[in-house]
Amino acid sequence: MDLLTPDRILTLAGFLGVLLLAWVAIRLNHAPLKARLKQSRRMEMAEVLPLGGDARAILLNADGQSVLIVTGRKGGTALLALPGNTTVPEPAQ
């Protein structure tokens, strides 16, 4: 009983070739794909801060409004809509 028969090798090579072509296509079209995906988003995660243990604070921007979410695995979740225009500026790169 052969583990690597020619048909299995060809199938594996074809699958890896398709994965390689998909990777190259994504690398070549990275900027247009990123712009297209970002256009339709209404919600964006601005920052995540671990608070220790299982708790964390998450700052979301949804439709121009900032929302603070404090959550933990064992406890409940708290939501707080922050007043005014408190959107977080983009960091300089």
N, C-alpha and C positions, 0 to 999 in steps of 0.2 A: 504494500500500500504506500504509494508515493504521496508525501505531504505537499510537495511543490510540483505540480504538473504544469505543462506549458500553458494550458488554458487559464489556470489560476494566476500564473505569473503575468500573462497578458491582461487579465482583468484587473489585477492590482496596479500594473503599470498604467493602464487606461484611467483608472480612478485617480491615481496620483497626478497624472497629466491634466485631468479636468480640474483638480484642486489647484494645481500650479497656474493654469490659465485664469481661473477665477481670482486668485491672489494677485496676478499681474494686472488684470482688468481693474480691480479695486485700487491698487496702488497708482495706476495711471489716472483714474477718475476720482481720486480722493477729494479734491477741493469741490468739484461740482456736486458730488454725492453728499458731502457734508453740508453744503449750502442748501440743497434741496430738502434734506432731513430737518434742518434747523428752521426752515420757513414755517412748517406746519405745527411746530411745538408751541403750546400755550403755557406749559409748565417747565420750569428749569430748576435744578438743584444748585443752589449757589454755594453752600458750604455744609460740611458735616463736622461736628465736634464731639469726640468721645468725652463723656462726663465721668467715666470710671465705672468699673464693673460691667454691667450689661446696658447701661443707659447711654444715650447719645442725643445730641440736639441737632436738628436738621433745619436749615434755612432754605425755604423754597420761594421762588418768584412765580406767581401764577397770575396772568393777565395784568402785569404791572403792580400787583399787590404782593408784599412780602408776608410770608406765613412761617411762624416758628413752630416746629413740632418737636416735642420732647418725648422720647419713647424708650422703653426697656423691654427685655424679653419676658421678665416675670411680672412686671407691673403694667399699668395702663398707659395710655397715650394721651398727651395733652396737646391741644392745638391753640395757637394764639395768633390772630391776625394783627400784624404790627401796624400802628397808625401812620398815616401820611405816606409820602413817597420815600420809603426806606430801602430802595433797591440797592444792592451791593454793586459798586463799580467793578468793571473787569480789571484784573491785574495786568500790569504792563509786562510784556514779554520781550 
